[in-house]
């Protein structure tokens, strides 16, 4: 997957978890959990959706690298 | 012969709108079957039936809003002969809102002629107008997902007018939103009429306000607070999650719920109901779990028998409950009979929460955000992940001593996470 496809996959996963979020206005460097009001269950579901879409299972110890949209894309790009 | 009534789907529910029947007269039903969709102002709930039988007669038509306890349908035992309709026996539901296009069951009930009492051929009873209305509706029966229905109502879209693109031609959320988008843009400029979604949120807020005001008026709350060291529990959780498949990962919330459920089993005065001036301890532990909705509001669906399920099962059910609560598709068994409620602010929340008890329950446990805190232990100061656990309890049912023992039990249980 290239970065554009990864970005689309991340946004789709966020859309599944927070259907009412206005994702087209999401700043690349915005704190996802803060801006989208994701609790820990939402975040776990987000990680599960990412795995389903990309095959990459993010370990808990790497969650800190998934703080922003650009962070998630960079993390996935380095592993796909 | 028995009656299926509008269930109470939460302490703050006074009436519900029958959105759709999932059964018709003559259908056999089994305990646990979903027989109707009911809108409580907060969510559309799939309502289950609690006995086996055959649907004899529908007493309330789709679209009607009736108070909790109103008979919705009559059931007969499987194999029993359908009795002749007896107009006097039909309890006329009093709609609290306009009944919409559907004819009122009350009018319908007066209509059927009473057949001779002696002759009881096993033929269908004289159809009443509710049944006729159901049949009429069926000719233009609309398949739509509960979420789509809910969104359609909030956006003022008629699902019957839409072409569904979902499985089997079902109207989906996307169909509804597509249909709604042009008018919604137009509405944006007309600031005078608040959108239906806001009205709905306001109604949900009112219902919650009524229950909480009643709680504060009637229940003499007392509050206890304790700080719990979660270092051991979180270390165990991290190690456990590192070896678990992604789908089976646990969150601290699952451990907190399990600890409360097991502690509740030891503390009957925290787990049950206060009715008619006395405490009625519950034999089981059904935890109400506070789930905040992103658009505002709070729903507390029930995680049943939480004391008999391990942390993995609790985690799975919690994830499912939260997702369906936010999508607005809960079942009736998941609302209404919690024996103790837990509110967990999560890791984005404040440090502690002192809750308001849901009547007729007698206690509510609150957990704040888990955060690193200075912690004195064995004469040394260290840093530990700590959660502030609070208990709001009913002083008519217990006292601070019992409450303290209960919170101490929650703490003790969290120190052996592997047993949760």
HADDOCK unambig.tbl for C-alpha pairs under 7 A between the chains (distance, minus, plus):
assign (segid A and resid 39 and name CA) (segid B and resid 346 and name CA) 6.44 0.50 0.50
assign (segid A and resid 39 and name CA) (segid B and resid 348 and name CA) 6.86 0.50 0.50
assign (segid A and resid 40 and name CA) (segid B and resid 346 and name CA) 6.90 0.50 0.50
assign (segid A and resid 40 and name CA) (segid B and resid 347 and name CA) 6.96 0.50 0.50
assign (segid A and resid 41 and name CA) (segid B and resid 319 and name CA) 6.51 0.50 0.50
assign (segid A and resid 48 and name CA) (segid B and resid 246 and name CA) 6.71 0.50 0.50
assign (segid A and resid 48 and name CA) (segid B and resid 247 and name CA) 6.89 0.50 0.50
assign (segid A and resid 57 and name CA) (segid B and resid 246 and name CA) 6.83 0.50 0.50
assign (segid A and resid 59 and name CA) (segid B and resid 242 and name CA) 6.85 0.50 0.50
